[in-house]
Amino acid sequence: MSDDPSDPTVDLGDLFAPLGGWRVRILDLSGGAEGNISEEIGGFATLMQANAFARRYVRDSVELCRGPGLSRKDVLEAWFAFGEDAVVVDAGDSGWKSANELGDFVDVPSGNEERDWRALDPRRDDDADSDDE
């Protein structure tokens, strides 16, 4: 297959966001939500933004489960019992997966920037617009 976008055999599906933007599904690992889905956040213009949001969201969730003196195993167990996972909807193999980095997240505490999913949240743009009214 060619990399030339004008070639009709090139799959452009990964280049463009679905209608309404990419969506990230937040999964409540404690089982407190119906189907373990606590919310779905839409409006990500690019897959890169959706993946970065999902990664930071899970990173923050792991840190919220980290307590003083907890072992690696304890942090991991706390996350699986009380944490939240994030999945980029309909991204397939191109979507970020927590399983690929969870061990690193548990092993190495993170700084604030690595956890700041709010900076990437497309809903914050809606809040800024409503403040202007």
C-alpha positions in Angstrom: 0.0 0.0 0.0 1.3 3.5 -0.9 1.7 6.4 1.5 0.4 8.8 -1.1 -2.9 10.3 0.1 -4.1 10.7 -3.5 -3.8 6.9 -4.0 -7.3 5.4 -3.6 -5.9 2.4 -1.8 -4.7 4.5 1.2 -6.8 4.2 4.3 -7.5 7.7 5.5 -9.7 6.6 8.4 -7.1 7.2 11.0 -6.4 10.7 9.9 -9.7 12.3 10.6 -11.8 12.4 13.8 -15.2 10.8 13.8 -18.2 13.1 13.6 -18.3 15.0 16.9 -14.6 14.3 17.6 -12.9 11.4 19.3 -14.4 10.2 22.5 -12.8 8.9 25.7 -14.8 6.5 27.9 -14.0 6.6 31.6 -14.4 3.2 33.3 -15.1 3.0 37.0 -13.1 0.0 38.2 -15.0 -0.1 41.5 -18.1 -1.3 39.6 -20.2 1.6 40.9 -21.4 2.7 37.4 -23.7 0.9 35.0 -21.5 -1.2 32.7 -18.6 0.3 34.6 -18.9 3.4 32.4 -18.9 6.5 34.5 -18.9 9.0 31.6 -17.9 9.5 28.0 -16.1 12.7 27.0 -16.3 13.8 23.4 -15.0 16.5 21.2 -11.3 15.7 20.9 -10.2 17.1 17.5 -7.3 14.6 17.1 -6.6 11.1 18.2 -3.3 12.4 19.7 -5.3 14.7 22.0 -7.7 11.9 23.0 -4.8 9.5 23.7 -3.0 12.1 25.8 -6.1 12.9 27.8 -6.8 9.2 28.5 -3.1 8.7 29.6 -3.2 11.6 31.9 -6.5 10.7 33.3 -5.3 7.2 34.2 -2.0 8.6 35.5 -4.0 10.8 37.9 -6.2 8.0 39.0 -3.2 5.8 39.9 -1.7 8.7 41.9 -5.0 9.2 43.8 -4.7 5.5 44.8 -1.1 5.9 46.0 -0.9 6.2 49.8 2.1 6.8 52.0 4.0 3.6 52.5 2.0 1.5 50.0 3.9 -1.1 48.1 3.7 -1.4 44.3 1.3 -4.3 44.8 -0.9 -2.3 47.2 -1.1 0.7 44.7 -2.0 -1.6 41.9 -4.7 -3.4 44.0 -6.1 0.0 45.1 -6.3 1.2 41.5 -8.1 -2.0 40.3 -10.5 -1.7 43.3 -11.1 2.1 43.3 -9.5 3.7 40.3 -10.7 4.7 36.9 -9.5 3.5 33.5 -9.8 5.4 30.2 -10.4 4.1 26.7 -10.4 6.0 23.4 -13.6 4.8 21.7 -13.3 3.3 18.3 -9.6 3.9 18.0 -8.6 0.3 17.8 -4.9 -0.4 18.0 -4.2 3.3 17.6 -5.9 4.1 20.9 -3.8 4.5 24.1 -4.1 1.4 26.4 -3.5 1.6 30.2 -2.2 -1.9 30.2 0.9 -0.7 28.3 2.0 1.7 30.9 0.2 0.8 34.2 3.3 -1.0 35.6 5.4 2.2 35.0 2.7 4.4 36.5 2.7 2.2 39.7 6.5 2.1 39.9 7.2 5.8 39.5 5.1 8.6 41.1 4.3 11.4 38.7 4.4 15.1 38.8 1.5 17.4 38.3 1.9 18.0 34.6 1.7 14.3 33.8 -1.6 14.1 35.7 -3.2 17.3 34.4 -5.9 15.8 32.2 -8.0 19.0 32.8 -5.7 21.0 30.5 -6.7 18.7 27.6 -10.4 18.4 28.5 -12.5 19.7 25.5 -15.3 20.6 28.0 -13.1 23.4 29.4 -13.5 25.2 26.2 -17.3 25.1 26.7 -16.9 26.5 30.2 -14.8 29.4 28.9 -17.5 30.2 26.3 -20.3 30.2 28.9 -18.3 32.6 31.1 -18.3 35.1 28.3 -22.0 35.3 28.1 
